[in-house]
């Protein structure tokens, strides 16, 4: 049946429950009509490009399960497309709801088209990363209209959401320069735009031509992910004038996108001490009118390179429990190198832990169900069931079998002194002995 609407948001405003809304409502244990109202208001986004036919739609926002994103892509120092596709397979296997292709080397569209064709997960990109390679021009030679060509190319290829750094305008740059930072700008796209603005003297093209950007995104139903170019890159830079100035701009840009029926997500920090996270989540939701919030981390301390999947998971759990809707994974290789397949797995699992823990805390419907199943399996000392329920059952089984217990109804840590075994035996009317047991 032919669509008589351009975007999920337009359909929702027209009172139409789309096929994508039906799927998401079922996944989230929600009435489709309730979901439609949330999409109409913009508090939930369903990124679903009309050209992404392999997509299994997901909802991001209020009342939804916390979703996670996996970053990957080709760079000048790591050009192995096969390895990147292995990472895609791993992301899908472990249930990542989104994959961002951050390729910035060569003609990236070959990899991106294959990714869109096979992935049931949402696909995101940052067109700014691709501009130099796509246009085959140096930064200073690129015009404002050139940037829009890259946005349109990505939209046509089926990308579901795009990070657009439209908020780093000249006003924000003044605030950033005035309030000195330790790390300055750590956003790759943000730094490129900052350099372009400073070198040309022109306004940010994504801000100046924001309506034209929205027209392109509307045509293909691409969700705009409003990038935080001035996100803090160390905990000392968090919640400063530059970050907050940009957030205020993003709030205004959110409303302008909704007026054109373009779905919105807003991106957030970054590096941030734990005691600041909850306040930042609430501030973002207030300033950006409860638009879905997408955070990188936050990374809660700066001194653990090689373990930043853990520092990020700590921050991500607090952020999601305090209102963030979408977590961008961080791998152990963060700040050090392009992640390999093992790093990607560690990053995904850490992010899934944060997201699931937050969903339990927020009372998301049925979030506890799988934990209760695990408790039942542990009560019965049913190891096969435990491995089946575990998110990474292969790893759990490997650990169990590395030092196998003599008594298969316990593990090698406690052996016959297993608390569960002891309690079960007493409640079953049996006698517990140790010295006489062979």
C-alpha positions as CSV (number, residue, x, y, z in Angstrom):
1,X,0.0,0.0,0.0
2,X,1.3,3.4,-1.0
3,X,2.3,5.7,1.9
4,X,0.4,9.0,2.1
5,X,2.9,10.4,4.6
6,X,6.6,11.2,4.4
7,X,7.8,10.4,7.9
8,X,6.8,8.4,11.0
9,X,6.2,11.7,12.7
10,X,3.9,13.1,10.0
11,X,1.9,9.8,10.0
12,X,1.6,10.0,13.8
13,X,0.3,13.6,13.6
14,X,-2.2,12.5,11.0
15,X,-3.5,9.8,13.4
16,X,-2.0,6.9,11.4
17,X,-0.4,3.9,13.1
18,X,2.3,2.8,10.7
19,X,3.6,-0.8,10.2
20,X,6.8,0.3,12.0
21,X,4.8,1.6,15.0
22,X,2.9,-1.7,15.2
23,X,6.3,-3.6,15.3
24,X,7.8,-1.3,17.9
25,X,4.6,-1.3,20.1
26,X,4.7,-5.1,20.2
27,X,8.4,-5.1,21.1
28,X,7.8,-2.6,23.9
29,X,4.6,-4.2,25.3
30,X,2.7,-1.0,24.5
31,X,-0.6,-0.2,22.8
32,X,0.1,1.1,19.2
33,X,-2.1,4.2,19.8
34,X,-0.1,5.2,22.9
35,X,3.1,4.9,20.9
36,X,1.6,6.9,18.0
37,X,0.9,9.8,20.4
38,X,4.5,9.7,21.7
39,X,5.9,9.7,18.1
40,X,3.6,12.7,17.3
41,X,5.0,14.6,20.2
42,X,8.6,13.8,19.4
43,X,9.3,12.1,22.7
44,X,9.8,8.8,20.8
45,X,11.6,8.4,17.5
46,X,11.5,5.4,15.2
47,X,14.4,5.9,12.8
48,X,13.4,4.1,9.6
49,X,14.6,5.3,6.2
50,X,12.2,4.3,3.4
51,X,15.1,2.7,1.6
52,X,16.3,0.5,4.5
53,X,14.2,-2.6,3.7
54,X,16.1,-5.1,5.9
55,X,15.3,-2.9,9.0
56,X,13.7,-4.3,12.2
57,X,12.3,-1.0,13.6
58,X,13.1,0.2,17.1
59,X,11.7,3.0,19.2
60,X,14.0,5.4,21.1
61,X,12.7,7.6,23.8
62,X,10.3,7.9,26.7
63,X,9.0,4.6,28.0
64,X,11.1,2.5,25.6
65,X,13.9,0.0,26.5
66,X,17.3,1.7,26.5
67,X,18.9,1.1,23.1
68,X,22.6,0.8,22.3
69,X,24.7,1.8,19.3
70,X,27.9,0.3,17.9
71,X,30.4,2.4,16.0
72,X,32.6,0.9,13.3
73,X,34.0,1.9,9.9
74,X,37.0,2.2,7.7
75,X,39.9,4.6,8.3
76,X,43.1,5.4,6.6
77,X,45.1,3.2,9.0
78,X,42.5,0.3,9.0
79,X,41.1,-0.5,5.6
80,X,39.9,-4.1,6.1
81,X,36.3,-4.1,5.0
82,X,36.0,-7.8,5.9
83,X,36.9,-7.1,9.5
84,X,34.4,-4.3,9.7
85,X,31.7,-6.7,8.4
86,X,32.7,-9.2,11.1
87,X,32.0,-6.5,13.7
88,X,28.6,-5.9,12.1
89,X,27.8,-9.6,12.5
90,X,28.9,-9.5,16.1
91,X,26.8,-6.4,16.8
92,X,23.7,-8.1,15.3
93,X,24.4,-11.3,17.2
94,X,24.5,-9.6,20.6
95,X,21.4,-7.5,20.0
96,X,22.8,-4.0,19.3
97,X,19.8,-1.9,18.0
98,X,21.9,0.5,15.9
99,X,25.2,0.6,14.0
100,X,27.0,3.8,13.0
101,X,29.2,3.7,10.0
102,X,31.9,6.3,10.8
103,X,34.0,5.5,7.7
104,X,36.2,8.4,6.7
105,X,38.5,6.8,4.1
106,X,38.0,6.4,0.3
107,X,34.7,5.8,-1.3
108,X,32.7,4.7,1.7
109,X,29.4,4.1,-0.1
110,X,30.3,0.5,-1.1
111,X,30.6,-0.6,2.5
112,X,27.5,1.5,3.6
113,X,25.3,0.0,0.9
114,X,26.2,-3.5,1.9
115,X,25.6,-2.6,5.5
116,X,22.1,-1.2,4.8
117,X,21.2,-4.2,2.7
118,X,22.0,-6.8,5.4
119,X,21.4,-5.1,8.7
120,X,18.2,-5.3,10.7
121,X,19.7,-2.8,13.1
122,X,19.3,1.0,12.5
123,X,22.1,2.5,10.5
124,X,23.6,5.9,11.4
125,X,26.3,8.0,9.8
126,X,28.1,11.4,10.2
127,X,28.1,13.0,6.8
128,X,30.7,15.5,7.9
129,X,33.2,12.6,8.2
130,X,32.6,11.5,4.6
131,X,32.6,15.0,3.0
132,X,36.3,15.2,2.1
133,X,36.5,11.7,0.6
134,X,33.1,11.9,-1.1
135,X,33.7,15.3,-2.6
136,X,37.4,14.8,-3.2
137,X,38.1,18.4,-2.0
138,X,40.1,19.8,0.9
139,X,38.2,21.3,3.8
140,X,38.7,24.9,2.8
141,X,37.5,24.2,-0.8
142,X,34.1,22.7,0.3
143,X,31.1,25.0,0.0
144,X,28.0,25.1,2.2
145,X,26.0,23.5,-0.6
146,X,28.6,20.7,-1.0
147,X,27.9,19.5,2.5
148,X,24.2,19.1,1.7
149,X,25.1,16.9,-1.3
150,X,26.8,14.4,1.1
151,X,23.7,14.5,3.4
152,X,21.5,13.7,0.4
153,X,23.7,10.9,-0.8
154,X,23.6,9.2,2.6
155,X,19.9,9.6,2.8
156,X,19.3,8.0,-0.6
157,X,21.5,5.0,0.4
158,X,19.1,4.1,3.3
159,X,20.7,5.6,6.4
160,X,18.1,5.8,9.2
161,X,19.7,8.6,11.3
162,X,22.5,11.1,10.8
163,X,24.6,13.0,13.2
164,X,24.4,16.6,12.1
165,X,26.5,19.1,14.1
166,X,24.1,22.0,13.5
167,X,24.3,23.5,16.9
168,X,27.9,24.7,16.8
169,X,27.2,28.2,15.4
170,X,29.1,31.4,15.9
171,X,27.4,32.1,19.2
172,X,28.5,28.8,20.7
173,X,32.0,29.3,19.4
174,X,32.2,32.6,21.3
175,X,31.2,30.8,24.5
176,X,33.7,28.0,23.9
177,X,36.5,30.5,23.3
178,X,35.6,32.6,26.3
179,X,35.5,29.7,28.8
180,X,38.9,28.0,28.4
181,X,39.0,24.2,28.3
182,X,41.7,21.6,29.0
183,X,40.7,19.5,26.0
184,X,39.1,22.0,23.6
185,X,37.0,20.2,21.0
186,X,37.1,16.4,20.9
187,X,34.3,15.8,18.5
188,X,35.8,14.9,15.1
189,X,32.8,16.4,13.2
190,X,32.7,19.4,15.5
191,X,36.4,20.1,15.1
192,X,36.1,20.0,11.3
193,X,33.2,22.4,11.3
194,X,35.0,24.7,13.8
195,X,38.0,24.8,11.5
196,X,35.8,25.5,8.4
197,X,33.9,28.3,10.2
198,X,37.2,29.9,11.5
199,X,39.0,29.6,8.1
200,X,36.1,30.8,5.9
201,X,34.5,33.3,8.3
202,X,31.1,31.8,7.4
203,X,28.4,30.5,9.6
204,X,28.1,26.7,10.2
205,X,26.5,25.5,6.9
206,X,24.3,23.0,8.8
207,X,22.9,25.8,10.9
208,X,22.7,28.4,8.1
209,X,20.9,26.0,5.7
210,X,19.1,24.0,8.4
211,X,15.8,24.1,6.6
212,X,17.3,22.6,3.5
213,X,18.9,19.8,5.6
214,X,15.5,19.1,7.1
215,X,13.9,19.0,3.6
216,X,16.4,16.3,2.6
217,X,15.9,14.2,5.7
218,X,12.1,14.5,5.5
219,X,12.1,13.1,1.9
220,X,13.6,9.8,3.0
221,X,12.4,9.8,6.6
222,X,15.8,10.1,8.2
223,X,16.0,11.0,11.9
224,X,18.3,13.9,12.7
225,X,20.7,13.2,15.6
226,X,21.7,16.7,16.7
227,X,25.4,16.3,17.4
228,X,27.1,17.7,20.4
229,X,30.2,19.2,18.8
230,X,31.2,20.8,22.2
231,X,30.8,17.7,24.3
232,X,33.4,17.5,27.1
233,X,36.5,15.4,26.3
234,X,37.6,15.3,29.9
235,X,35.8,15.5,33.2
236,X,37.2,18.9,33.9
237,X,35.4,20.3,30.8
238,X,31.9,19.0,31.6
239,X,28.9,21.3,32.1
240,X,30.8,24.3,30.9
241,X,29.6,27.3,28.9
242,X,30.3,25.8,25.5
243,X,28.5,22.6,26.2
244,X,25.4,24.4,27.7
245,X,25.4,27.1,25.0
246,X,25.3,24.4,22.3
247,X,22.5,22.5,24.2
248,X,20.4,25.7,24.1
249,X,20.8,25.9,20.4
250,X,19.9,22.2,20.0
251,X,16.7,22.8,21.9
252,X,15.6,25.4,19.3
253,X,16.7,23.2,16.4
254,X,14.7,20.3,17.8
255,X,11.5,22.3,17.6
256,X,12.3,23.5,14.0
257,X,12.8,19.9,12.9
258,X,9.5,18.7,14.5
259,X,7.7,21.6,12.7
260,X,8.8,19.9,9.5
261,X,7.8,16.4,10.7
262,X,11.5,15.3,11.0
263,X,12.2,13.0,14.0
264,X,14.9,14.1,16.4
265,X,17.4,12.7,18.8
266,X,19.8,14.9,20.7
267,X,23.4,13.9,21.5
268,X,25.1,14.4,24.8
269,X,28.3,14.0,26.8
270,X,31.1,12.8,26.8
271,X,33.3,12.8,29.8
272,X,31.6,13.7,33.1
273,X,31.9,13.0,36.8
274,X,29.2,10.8,38.2
275,X,27.7,13.5,40.4
276,X,26.9,15.7,37.4
277,X,25.2,13.0,35.2
278,X,21.7,13.1,36.6
279,X,21.4,16.9,36.4
280,X,22.7,16.9,32.9
281,X,20.1,14.4,31.8
282,X,17.3,16.4,33.3
283,X,18.6,19.6,31.9
284,X,18.8,18.2,28.4
285,X,15.2,16.8,28.6
286,X,14.0,20.2,29.7
287,X,15.8,22.4,27.2
288,X,15.2,19.9,24.3
289,X,11.5,19.4,25.1
290,X,11.9,15.7,26.1
291,X,13.4,14.7,22.8
292,X,15.2,11.3,22.9
293,X,18.7,11.7,24.4
294,X,21.7,9.8,22.9
295,X,24.9,9.8,25.0
296,X,28.4,8.7,24.5
297,X,29.3,7.1,27.8
298,X,29.5,9.3,29.8
299,X,33.0,8.3,30.8
300,X,33.3,9.0,34.5
301,X,37.1,9.2,34.9
302,X,40.0,9.9,32.6
303,X,42.8,7.6,33.9
304,X,41.8,4.1,32.7
305,X,42.7,3.8,29.0
306,X,42.3,0.2,28.1
307,X,39.2,-0.1,30.4
308,X,37.0,2.7,29.1
309,X,34.2,0.2,28.3
310,X,33.9,0.0,32.1
311,X,34.2,3.7,32.9
312,X,31.6,4.2,30.1
313,X,29.2,1.5,31.4
314,X,29.2,3.1,34.9
315,X,28.3,6.5,33.4
316,X,25.9,5.0,30.9
317,X,23.9,3.1,33.6
318,X,23.5,6.3,35.6
319,X,22.6,8.3,32.5
320,X,20.0,5.9,31.3
321,X,18.5,5.5,34.8
322,X,18.3,9.3,34.9
323,X,16.5,9.7,31.5
324,X,18.9,9.0,28.6
325,X,17.3,6.8,26.0
326,X,20.2,5.6,23.7
327,X,23.8,4.7,24.7
328,X,26.7,4.7,22.3
329,X,29.0,1.9,23.2
330,X,32.7,2.5,24.2
331,X,35.3,-0.2,23.7
332,X,38.5,-0.9,25.6
333,X,40.4,0.6,22.7
334,X,38.8,4.0,23.1
335,X,41.4,6.8,23.0
336,X,44.0,4.3,21.8
337,X,43.2,2.7,18.4
338,X,40.5,1.4,16.1
339,X,38.8,-1.4,18.0
340,X,39.2,-5.0,16.8
341,X,36.5,-7.7,17.0
342,X,37.3,-8.6,20.6
343,X,37.1,-4.9,21.6
344,X,33.8,-4.6,19.9
345,X,32.4,-7.5,21.8
346,X,33.6,-6.2,25.1
347,X,32.1,-2.8,24.3
348,X,28.7,-4.2,23.3
349,X,28.4,-6.3,26.4
350,X,29.4,-3.5,28.7
351,X,26.8,-1.2,27.0
352,X,24.1,-3.9,27.2
353,X,24.8,-4.3,30.9
354,X,24.4,-0.5,31.4
355,X,21.2,-0.4,29.3
356,X,19.6,-3.4,30.9
357,X,20.4,-2.3,34.5
358,X,18.9,1.1,33.8
359,X,15.7,-0.5,32.3
360,X,15.3,-2.4,35.5
361,X,15.7,0.7,37.5
362,X,13.2,2.7,35.4
363,X,10.6,-0.1,35.6
364,X,10.4,-0.7,31.9
365,X,7.7,-3.3,31.3
366,X,9.0,-6.9,31.5
367,X,12.7,-5.8,31.9
368,X,13.1,-8.0,34.9
369,X,11.6,-11.1,33.3
370,X,14.9,-12.5,32.1
371,X,16.6,-11.8,35.4
372,X,13.8,-13.8,37.2
373,X,14.3,-16.7,34.8
374,X,18.0,-16.7,35.6
375,X,17.2,-16.7,39.3
376,X,14.9,-19.7,38.8
377,X,17.7,-21.5,36.9
378,X,20.2,-20.7,39.6
379,X,17.8,-21.9,42.3
380,X,17.6,-25.2,40.6
381,X,21.3,-25.3,39.8
382,X,20.4,-25.8,36.2
383,X,23.6,-24.9,34.5
384,X,22.4,-25.6,30.9
385,X,19.4,-23.2,31.5
386,X,21.8,-20.6,32.9
387,X,24.0,-20.7,29.8
388,X,20.9,-20.5,27.6
389,X,19.6,-17.4,29.4
390,X,23.0,-15.6,29.7
391,X,23.6,-12.8,27.2
392,X,27.0,-14.4,26.4
393,X,26.3,-18.1,27.2
394,X,29.5,-19.2,25.4
395,X,31.7,-17.2,27.8
396,X,29.7,-18.4,30.8
397,X,30.1,-22.0,29.8
398,X,33.8,-21.6,29.1
399,X,34.4,-20.2,32.6
400,X,32.4,-23.0,34.2
401,X,34.2,-25.7,32.4
402,X,37.7,-24.3,32.9
403,X,37.8,-25.7,36.5
404,X,34.9,-28.3,36.4
405,X,33.5,-29.2,39.9
406,X,33.3,-32.9,41.0
407,X,29.7,-32.2,41.9
408,X,28.0,-30.9,38.8
409,X,25.3,-29.3,41.0
410,X,27.7,-26.7,42.2
411,X,30.6,-24.7,40.8
412,X,34.3,-24.9,41.7
413,X,34.3,-21.9,43.9
414,X,32.0,-23.3,46.7
415,X,31.9,-27.0,45.8
416,X,29.7,-28.9,48.2
417,X,29.5,-25.8,50.4
418,X,27.3,-24.1,47.8
419,X,24.8,-22.0,49.6
420,X,22.0,-22.8,47.1
421,X,22.7,-26.5,47.3
422,X,22.7,-26.5,51.2
423,X,19.5,-24.5,51.5
424,X,17.7,-26.6,48.9
425,X,18.7,-29.8,50.7
426,X,17.4,-28.6,54.0
427,X,14.2,-27.3,52.6
428,X,13.7,-30.7,50.9
429,X,14.1,-32.4,54.3
430,X,17.6,-33.8,53.6
431,X,20.6,-33.9,55.9
432,X,23.7,-31.9,55.0
433,X,27.0,-33.6,55.7
434,X,30.5,-32.9,54.4
435,X,33.1,-35.0,56.2
436,X,31.3,-38.3,55.5
437,X,30.7,-37.5,51.8
438,X,33.2,-39.1,49.4
